[in-house]
Amino acid sequence: MLLRCAILVCTLITANTFAMPITEAEFEKLRAEIRQASAQSPLQAIDTTDDILRQNDSQLSTRQKIRLLYGKAWFQIQTDDVHSAISTLSVCKKMSIEVSDPIILYSYYSLTAGALTRMSLYERALENYLESYRLAALMETDMFLKQTENNIGNVYLKLSRFEDAKSYFERFYQDAKERNLPQQMGVGLNNLGEAYFGLGNFKKALSLHLESLKIREANNLTYHSSWSHYNLGRTYLALDNTELAKHHLTEAINIRKQSNAIADSIAPQIELMKLKALTGDTKDLEIMLYDVISLSNEHSRFQEKTHAYQLLVDYFSKKQDWKNSFMTAQQLMQTKFDFLQRQAEIGVAFYAAQMNLAIKERDIAQLTQENELHQINTQAAKSQLILVLVGVLIIALLTLFFVRRINAKNLTQIETLENLKATQKQLLESEKMSAMTTLVSGMAHQLNTPLGLVVTSASCLEAKLKEIHDLLNDQKLSAKQLKKFLEESSEMLEMTANNSGRAADLIARFKMIAASLDSSEAVQFDVLTYLKNRSELITQSLDKNIEIDVYGQSIQVHSHPEALLKVISQLVNNSCSHGFISQSSGRIMIEVREDRDWAVITYQDDGVGINEAEQQQIFEPFYTSQLGQGKLGLGLNIAYNSVVQVLKGKISYEHQDCGAKFVVKIPKRTE
């Protein structure tokens, strides 16, 4: 037994001795190995990155692991595996909590925006570029700021906002020119050319692309020059110079194939086929288009695949081959549908990852705060005991007894805290996928602004604190600087508190969705009598002069009266908030009648009613006609859930020329 223990100790000591941290020079060698693999293909680079992470897990620092994972996410984006890229970036975000480096967070938001741009989710991409832009503004160098502006310009280019894109590209190009950075200058000129092309100024676009090509060829930027050739081909085609257009498009295709960028060669191939179709050179055009479609399938290039199918539809239509034209059009629509479906999946995956991160960060902060408070209380208790021990010997004996009891309580509390952590983790794993598809978009949209302001304020405060700490260490801190720091800190903390409260209020209101499902036991009651009695209480709680008239047949049901009352209350509140919004009084009529095994409750008011466009969405969560006025759009969704889930019935809306009319059907007996 002693021999085994000795061997185990020696093994641990040896492992710790040889698991030396990887130096920055050694880390750069590992990155060079990945770059060499990427020259073969992005997939090879991903496999190489995984091997390096697995083999050097104990030696790599957290910052080094994040940098390698960022590279992996970039290669996943290049292969259009955006879903995996979002997952990789989510892992990086969780790890970044341990690293106080703004560049790490900047890279996270920039790469996330790049992934979303790849799937044409431009609005969400701009949100992430905005976060990276805020972080870039806190850094000492303007390089990250200008790079982010160029990225934002590219999104505006995709959205056809060419004037906005042009202003961003001009600033990026001027900065690269001042720094004498040829690669960035080529990018800036190329992007400016695309902006002018979108504005219809083809001659200006031509001169910019020619200048970009000249710089790239002079600096041996061969692969980058393929973009200049591609855009020159498009520009010459717009200027009806088919010979030069064909030359530059062919050059772009050849360069990308030689660089093993097969997927990137698809776009210039499609432009070349457009040229062939325009010039009437349709020889082998059909075969070439099917080859491009097959290549687009292989590399998951949905947009290029759509363009190729569109050309094929035009080709068959021109030949008056209506059968093939119709079949190809169907394939075109299916491709567009597949792309939209993939967009939706990526959007849900992104916000699911964001939501999980926000919940975990909140739980960690809460547990940390509770632990700190517990430590403060324990320290205070020990201090009091020490003072008592200094007093009298008799009290010292009693103090010893209390110390033992306190220690026992501390151990119990620590064990309880650990059980709480385990329970929270189990609950999170079991419930995190429940109704995520519908709720995550609305919740993330509502929480994004306050949580974003909290993060920004905290980051700014951290930077200011570091600055004042450095001044204090260097003995350069003045009273004026300290006063300014205290004022700014107070403002930042106030902003953090306000937005944290706002986020907490939103979360509390979201909980109403779950709270709507009443778990009380079913009882026998008369629907008409019950609603008549409760309608008086409802009327008294309203701030408007509302008359509620309950009439009809007496029907005995075995169900949940409290849930039914909640439904009627939600309908009354909806009438007051929307139907009677422009009037101080109104009338609500509630009719109860029997329909075989059902009790039918017809609710009708004489308010403004609901227009036909909104009637299809009124029961959906987060839908409201008063968006931006403090309304979450949960009232009718809560009523719907109560009727369907608790009362096991049905609720529907019937269109009226005047007023709103809801029909609630519940079974006479709920099992």
PyMOL commands that set and color helices and strands:
alter all, ss='L'
color gray80, all
select helices_A, chain A and resi 2-18+24-40+42-55+62-78+82-98+102-118+122-137+143-158+162-179+182-198+202-218+222-238+242-258+263-278+285-298+302-318+322-391+393-431+436-473+479-510+512-515+527-540+561-579+612-615+635-646
alter helices_A, ss='H'
color red, helices_A
select strands_A, chain A and resi 523-526+545-552+556-559+585-595+598-605+650-654+661-667
alter strands_A, ss='S'
color yellow, strands_A
deselect
rebuild
show_as cartoon
